[in-house]
């Protein structure tokens, strides 16, 4: 066989392989099922377990009606784990978590004018002075969303100043308030997880996408749902939780940008957890597997960029009390932003080309 013949056959083989890949049908139904079974359900079950642990710890710590400094150490650990579990689920902005204001009841943010913080402080002050009765979860669920979730509990445990030391003790009213929040969070996460279980309402809607389904008319719409949540989740982490704290986003005159979970020093923990959740969605949820059959090189690039982003995130989280505006923390934060943007660029391009999805991401957006 001559060199020319070998070259011709190689070109023909490459052309055939490319044609075969482009001719494949995107596995919308298969991917939707894997995303549900391998990512959505496990993520919410973990969240429900974490919130249940937070509730149990709060109940135990406040068993005598108040909590001492030593007892609060356990509660702070449970709180950190709850924040981390929520971070890993926070990109899933669809389904039952969007009903009954559940998402906002878990985390009230951004609180641009500090109204939520003011409500919580006023509530604590009036309760401590005996001006209102102690709360239970049912009473709390009917109040403002700003009073209900992890952001409210942060104020109880840490106050409102950024990178604060935790409070030394919790009084009777603060303990009952923290307990009501723990109960409330457990109920929310349990109800959301139950809706995604095998016989759950949202599970059935997800798997039976067709005409007559009032949420999803086709499996393409299911793919669009979680693909949009993936890109939106990455963009929000990058722009709101990384770029803005670095000072690259202009704020209104006299207004200081306040990252989520700033008081507890868990802002970088939340950022790391968010990227971990998105990586799980890509790797375990099946999105990467589905895209690899069309473009293995770009898919491998995304996997590498995730590793780079998480490497930088771990460096950030190793010094949670540090400021993102100071070196070397700032250097780690900047090095984290580039792979996050690259991931959005590659994934949105692959989905547009091979899954017939145009999700509106522009590579020129942001910094």
BAVEXVEX-764456 format. One line per 3 residues: number of its first residue (from 1); their letters; for each residue x, y, z of C-alpha. Coordinates in nm, 3 decimals. Each point is the difference from the previous one (the first is absolute). Example, Ala and Ser with C-alpha at 12.3 -4.5 7.8 and 13.67 -1.06 7.14 Angstrom:
2
1> AS> 1.230:-0.450:0.780; 0.137:0.344:-0.066
***
This chain:
367
1> XXX> 0.000:0.000:0.000; 0.146:0.333:-0.105; 0.030:0.303:0.225
4> XXX> -0.259:0.182:-0.212; -0.249:-0.286:0.040; 0.051:-0.011:0.376
7> XXX> -0.051:0.376:0.023; -0.315:-0.018:-0.212; -0.143:-0.278:0.216
10> XXX> 0.084:0.192:0.319; -0.175:0.312:-0.128; -0.301:-0.210:-0.098
13> XXX> -0.007:-0.163:0.343; 0.012:0.339:0.177; -0.276:0.134:-0.226
16> XXX> -0.214:-0.308:0.068; 0.055:0.032:0.377; -0.093:0.371:0.000
19> XXX> -0.304:-0.065:-0.216; -0.113:-0.284:0.225; 0.038:0.217:0.312
22> XXX> -0.189:0.292:-0.153; -0.273:-0.235:-0.119; -0.062:-0.135:0.350
25> XXX> -0.312:0.109:0.175; 0.055:0.176:0.330; -0.115:-0.237:0.280
28> XXX> -0.250:0.235:0.163; -0.215:-0.267:0.168; 0.293:-0.212:0.118
31> XXX> 0.185:0.303:0.135; -0.311:0.133:0.173; -0.048:-0.326:0.187
34> XXX> 0.366:-0.022:0.101; -0.004:0.363:0.115; -0.300:-0.076:0.221
37> XXX> 0.124:-0.327:0.144; 0.370:0.082:0.037; 0.002:0.372:0.079
40> XXX> -0.333:0.159:0.095; -0.128:-0.266:0.239; 0.335:-0.064:0.179
43> XXX> 0.066:0.373:0.031; -0.333:0.070:0.167; 0.022:-0.309:0.222
46> XXX> 0.337:0.123:0.124; -0.147:0.345:0.058; -0.294:-0.144:0.193
49> XXX> 0.235:-0.206:0.217; 0.221:0.302:0.066; -0.294:0.220:0.099
52> XXX> -0.136:-0.279:0.221; 0.339:-0.016:0.174; -0.006:0.378:0.047
55> XXX> -0.347:-0.020:0.155; 0.100:-0.285:0.231; 0.318:0.178:0.110
58> XXX> -0.188:0.323:0.068; -0.258:-0.189:0.203; 0.272:-0.178:0.199
61> XXX> 0.210:0.311:0.062; -0.304:0.200:0.113; -0.156:-0.282:0.202
64> XXX> 0.027:0.205:0.321; -0.147:0.309:-0.162; 0.336:0.170:-0.059
67> XXX> 0.340:-0.089:-0.145; 0.351:0.053:0.141; 0.318:0.069:-0.194
70> XXX> 0.116:-0.364:0.004; -0.335:-0.125:-0.122; 0.000:0.250:-0.284
73> XXX> 0.313:-0.157:-0.150; -0.207:-0.300:-0.109; -0.273:0.221:-0.139
76> XXX> 0.251:0.197:-0.205; 0.133:-0.320:-0.155; -0.354:-0.109:-0.090
79> XXX> -0.067:0.345:-0.144; 0.311:-0.012:-0.218; -0.096:-0.342:-0.134
82> XXX> -0.351:0.126:-0.075; 0.140:0.297:-0.193; 0.229:-0.231:-0.196
85> XXX> -0.287:-0.237:-0.086; -0.214:0.291:-0.113; 0.285:0.137:-0.213
88> XXX> 0.017:-0.333:-0.183; -0.374:0.016:-0.073; -0.040:0.374:-0.060
91> XXX> 0.033:-0.022:-0.380; -0.317:-0.211:-0.023; -0.234:0.296:-0.045
94> XXX> -0.294:-0.194:-0.136; -0.264:-0.237:0.124; -0.147:-0.010:0.351
97> XXX> 0.270:0.222:0.152; -0.146:0.291:-0.200; -0.350:-0.058:0.140
100> XXX> -0.133:0.167:0.317; 0.307:0.228:0.005; 0.209:-0.293:0.123
103> XXX> 0.323:0.119:-0.160; -0.025:0.345:0.162; -0.108:-0.155:0.330
106> XXX> 0.324:-0.200:0.005; 0.222:0.294:-0.095; -0.116:0.362:-0.016
109> XXX> 0.266:0.159:-0.220; 0.096:0.240:-0.143; -0.120:0.226:0.277
112> XXX> 0.096:0.319:-0.181; -0.136:0.251:0.250; 0.052:-0.214:0.308
115> XXX> -0.372:-0.032:0.060; 0.026:-0.367:0.086; 0.275:0.061:0.256
118> XXX> -0.204:0.281:0.155; -0.305:-0.226:0.027; 0.195:-0.277:0.173
121> XXX> 0.169:0.240:0.244; -0.332:0.167:0.082; -0.161:-0.339:0.051
124> XXX> 0.280:-0.113:0.232; -0.008:0.323:0.196; -0.377:0.005:0.049
127> XXX> -0.004:-0.370:0.092; 0.280:0.040:0.251; -0.189:0.289:0.161
130> XXX> -0.311:-0.220:0.027; -0.202:0.199:-0.251; -0.099:-0.308:-0.201
133> XXX> -0.048:-0.372:0.067; 0.253:-0.271:-0.085; -0.027:-0.140:-0.350
136> XXX> -0.064:-0.347:-0.130; 0.059:-0.110:-0.361; -0.367:0.044:-0.096
139> XXX> -0.006:0.359:0.123; 0.334:0.072:-0.162; -0.107:-0.137:-0.341
142> XXX> -0.272:0.267:-0.015; 0.236:0.288:0.062; 0.230:0.188:-0.237
145> XXX> 0.235:-0.223:-0.201; 0.290:0.208:0.134; -0.067:-0.136:0.350
148> XXX> -0.001:-0.369:-0.089; 0.318:-0.151:-0.142; 0.375:-0.043:0.017
151> XXX> 0.062:0.373:-0.035; -0.220:0.074:0.302; 0.169:-0.274:0.203
154> XXX> 0.338:0.149:-0.090; -0.099:0.327:0.168; -0.110:-0.188:0.313
157> XXX> 0.332:-0.187:0.018; 0.244:0.264:-0.126; -0.164:0.342:-0.006
160> XXX> 0.012:0.219:-0.308; 0.360:0.117:-0.039; 0.218:-0.170:-0.262
163> XXX> 0.230:-0.277:0.126; -0.141:0.026:0.350; 0.084:-0.228:0.289
166> XXX> -0.299:-0.209:0.098; -0.210:0.113:0.293; 0.103:-0.126:0.344
169> XXX> -0.343:-0.128:0.096; -0.363:-0.014:-0.107; -0.277:0.117:0.227
172> XXX> -0.341:-0.156:0.033; -0.167:0.186:-0.286; 0.301:-0.033:-0.236
175> XXX> 0.005:-0.373:0.070; -0.370:-0.041:-0.077; 0.041:0.209:-0.316
178> XXX> 0.299:-0.210:-0.116; -0.198:-0.315:0.071; -0.295:0.123:-0.205
181> XXX> 0.234:0.074:-0.291; 0.150:-0.348:0.024; -0.346:-0.160:0.000
184> XXX> -0.108:0.218:-0.292; 0.304:-0.083:-0.211; -0.042:-0.372:0.064
187> XXX> -0.363:0.011:-0.117; 0.090:0.197:-0.315; 0.282:-0.235:-0.103
190> XXX> -0.204:-0.311:0.081; -0.294:0.120:-0.211; 0.224:0.089:-0.293
193> XXX> 0.180:-0.335:0.015; -0.331:-0.186:0.023; -0.127:0.173:-0.316
196> XXX> 0.299:-0.140:-0.192; -0.037:-0.357:0.134; -0.125:-0.281:-0.225
199> XXX> -0.368:0.075:0.051; 0.047:0.371:0.057; -0.187:0.261:-0.201
202> XXX> 0.306:0.158:-0.155; 0.164:-0.333:-0.074; -0.302:-0.101:-0.207
205> XXX> -0.005:0.331:-0.183; 0.371:-0.030:-0.075; -0.021:-0.353:-0.143
208> XXX> -0.324:0.045:-0.196; 0.085:0.308:-0.201; -0.256:0.003:-0.282
211> XXX> -0.308:0.176:-0.127; -0.238:0.041:0.292; 0.280:0.047:0.254
214> XXX> -0.061:0.353:0.127; 0.369:0.054:0.086; 0.203:-0.188:-0.265
217> XXX> -0.143:-0.063:-0.346; 0.305:-0.198:-0.117; 0.324:-0.152:0.123
220> XXX> 0.178:0.288:-0.173; -0.164:0.233:0.251; 0.126:-0.217:0.285
223> XXX> 0.353:0.029:-0.137; -0.045:0.375:-0.036; -0.108:0.021:0.363
226> XXX> 0.306:-0.158:0.157; 0.239:0.141:-0.262; -0.123:0.350:0.080
229> XXX> 0.038:-0.066:0.373; 0.357:-0.120:-0.059; 0.104:0.313:-0.191
232> XXX> -0.198:0.238:0.219; 0.142:-0.162:0.312; 0.357:0.037:-0.124
235> XXX> -0.057:0.358:-0.111; -0.153:0.098:0.334; 0.287:-0.155:0.195
238> XXX> 0.253:0.177:-0.217; -0.164:0.342:-0.025; -0.168:0.037:0.340
241> XXX> 0.219:-0.209:0.230; 0.342:0.052:-0.160; 0.021:0.295:-0.239
244> XXX> -0.209:0.241:0.209; 0.193:-0.059:0.327; 0.323:0.054:-0.194
247> XXX> -0.121:0.351:-0.080; -0.047:-0.046:-0.376; -0.371:0.087:0.016
250> XXX> -0.090:0.365:0.052; -0.218:0.060:0.304; -0.228:0.291:0.063
253> XXX> 0.161:0.294:0.176; 0.040:-0.065:0.370; -0.103:-0.365:-0.020
256> XXX> 0.245:-0.273:0.095; -0.043:-0.341:-0.164; -0.080:-0.267:0.256
259> XXX> 0.062:-0.363:-0.104; -0.239:-0.274:0.106; 0.093:-0.149:0.342
262> XXX> 0.248:0.280:0.066; -0.069:0.015:0.374; 0.075:-0.369:0.057
265> XXX> 0.310:0.009:-0.221; -0.153:-0.269:-0.221; -0.008:0.196:-0.326
268> XXX> 0.287:-0.198:-0.149; -0.144:-0.324:0.137; -0.322:0.076:-0.184
271> XXX> 0.194:0.079:-0.319; 0.192:-0.325:0.019; -0.316:-0.199:0.068
274> XXX> -0.178:0.162:-0.293; 0.270:-0.100:-0.247; 0.009:-0.351:0.150
277> XXX> -0.374:-0.033:-0.058; 0.032:0.108:-0.362; 0.288:-0.242:-0.055
280> XXX> -0.221:-0.279:0.137; -0.274:0.104:-0.242; 0.244:-0.018:-0.291
283> XXX> 0.186:-0.320:0.094; -0.251:-0.212:0.192; -0.320:0.154:-0.136
286> XXX> 0.102:-0.109:-0.349; 0.035:0.331:-0.182; 0.368:-0.060:-0.066
289> XXX> -0.064:-0.354:-0.124; -0.267:0.122:-0.241; 0.225:0.272:-0.141
292> XXX> 0.307:-0.223:-0.026; -0.152:-0.213:-0.275; -0.010:0.311:-0.219
295> XXX> 0.325:0.174:0.101; 0.235:-0.186:0.231; 0.268:0.270:-0.014
298> XXX> -0.220:0.286:0.117; -0.162:-0.220:0.264; 0.343:-0.092:0.136
301> XXX> 0.086:0.369:0.005; -0.307:0.070:0.215; 0.097:-0.278:0.241
304> XXX> 0.351:0.146:0.030; -0.138:0.350:0.056; -0.217:-0.131:0.281
307> XXX> 0.307:-0.148:0.168; 0.182:0.333:-0.032; -0.296:0.196:0.139
310> XXX> -0.034:-0.234:0.298; 0.374:0.010:0.065; -0.022:0.379:0.032
313> XXX> -0.321:-0.030:0.205; 0.174:-0.226:0.252; 0.277:0.256:0.038
316> XXX> -0.262:0.268:0.065; -0.191:-0.211:0.250; 0.320:-0.081:0.189
319> XXX> 0.002:0.365:0.117; -0.371:0.077:0.043; 0.062:0.308:0.213
322> XXX> 0.217:0.164:-0.265; -0.122:0.283:-0.219; -0.042:-0.061:-0.371
325> XXX> 0.151:0.344:-0.060; 0.334:-0.095:0.159; 0.286:-0.208:-0.138
328> XXX> 0.052:-0.294:-0.019; -0.372:-0.068:0.043; -0.074:0.233:-0.288
331> XXX> 0.235:-0.194:-0.229; -0.179:-0.329:0.076; -0.335:0.166:-0.065
334> XXX> 0.109:0.140:-0.336; 0.149:-0.334:-0.104; -0.334:-0.161:0.084
337> XXX> -0.200:0.236:-0.221; 0.168:-0.087:-0.330; -0.082:-0.374:-0.007
340> XXX> -0.357:0.076:0.112; -0.047:0.227:-0.301; 0.162:-0.258:-0.228
343> XXX> -0.240:-0.268:0.125; -0.299:0.218:-0.088; 0.141:0.074:-0.344
346> XXX> 0.066:-0.364:-0.092; -0.318:-0.150:0.146; -0.231:0.260:-0.152
349> XXX> 0.169:-0.046:-0.339; -0.028:-0.378:0.011; -0.366:0.013:0.102
352> XXX> -0.081:0.244:-0.277; 0.175:-0.208:-0.262; -0.104:-0.350:0.102
355> XXX> -0.315:0.032:0.214; -0.173:0.276:-0.199; 0.007:0.228:0.304
358> XXX> 0.083:0.368:-0.012; 0.027:0.115:0.360; 0.120:0.355:-0.052
361> XXX> 0.350:-0.019:0.150; 0.241:0.253:-0.152; 0.370:-0.063:0.046
364> XXX> 0.061:0.374:0.003; -0.225:0.049:0.304; 0.165:0.080:0.332
367> X> 0.371:0.044:0.067
***
